C-alpha cells in the first residue's frame, strides 16, 4: 500500500514539473471572496460541462487560489473546486447585506413584462440548479413580483409562478418609461445588449502561446461587463450566456432591436499575422455609432494594461444591420503572446468591463 502511495506522489510530481497541466493560470496570490448568489454550483473543472461536486450559499467565504477563463478555483471549510467568478466578489472591507442583490439595489415594486425568448423555463428558485416548474413562450405577459441577481419572480396570466432569467423578459413600455423618467443621463434604466462573440462550434481566435479560446474570453468578459452595468442601474440582455450557444448574427441583432435596446456592445479578442498588439473599437455608422465607439475608446485609452489603437470603421454584420447604437470592441490580440498572457486574467477583464461601462455612461450623459 505504501509503495502505491509513493508511486502516485512521484508520478504527480513528475507531471507537475513537466508542465503537463497547462490550462490553469496561477493567480498572483490567494485571497478571500464572498458568494453573492443564492446557490452557487462548485464544479470539478472550470467548465459548465464538468460535474457538480457541491454548492455554496450566499454569504459564504472562500479562499481563491487560481483562475481560468473567468472561473475561480475555490476552497471553503467543506468543499473545493471551480466556481463562476462573476458570482464571487473579493472581500475588501465593504459588504452587501442579505436583502440586497449584487448591484446593491433592493427588490422593489410589482411590474409587468413580456417574454422575449421563444421558450423560457420557470424554475422553483433564482438559479439554474432549481427544479423546472413550467414554461413560457415568446410574447406572453407576466407580472414581476420580485427580482434577485439576474432573476425575476413572476406570475403568468394562466397561473404559473416561479423564477425566470430576467435576460429574456422585457418590462412593459409604460413602466420602462417610468423607470427612465428623469433619468436621461447616465445608465440607470437604460437597456444594454452585450454580445459575447462566437460560441458553440465557432471558437473564434485561438491563442498562439497558451491556446486561449476566444469564445470563452468573450463570455467571461461579458459577464463582468453585465455585473458592472447592472450595478449602475442598467438593464442588461445577453445574446448568449453559455459556452455551447452559437446564435446566428441575425438573431443577435434581433435581440437588440426587439428589446428596444439603447445600446449594443459586441465583445471580441483579436488576431493578426503581424506582431500587432492592443485594443481596437469598431463602428459602422458615422452618425449613429461613432459617438458611442469614441466614448468607449476614450475610457479604454485611460490605461487597462494594453495600448489603445483608437477607433475604426468596421463593415461588420452586427453593426451594419443593427438599428440600435452599436460598437464592437477587440480587447487584445491572442496572436500576440504578451497580449494573450495579460487578457487571460480576470483583473484585465474586469478593468476592460469597467472602462466599457464608463464609456457607455459617458455616452448617455452627453
Beta strands, then each sheet from edge to edge (+ up, - down):
strand 1: 25-35
strand 2: 39-43
strand 3: 52-57
strand 4: 61-68
strand 5: 71-75
strand 6: 80-84
strand 7: 88-90
strand 8: 111-115
strand 9: 119-123
strand 10: 132-137
strand 11: 141-148
strand 12: 151-156
strand 13: 161-165
strand 14: 169-171
strand 15: 191-196
strand 16: 235-238
strand 17: 263-270
strand 18: 279-283
strand 19: 308-313
strand 20: 326-333
sheet 1: 6+ 5- 4+ 1- 7+
sheet 2: 2+ 3-
sheet 3: 13+ 12- 11+ 8- 14+
sheet 4: 9+ 10-
sheet 5: 16+ 15+ 17+ 20+ 18- 19-
end
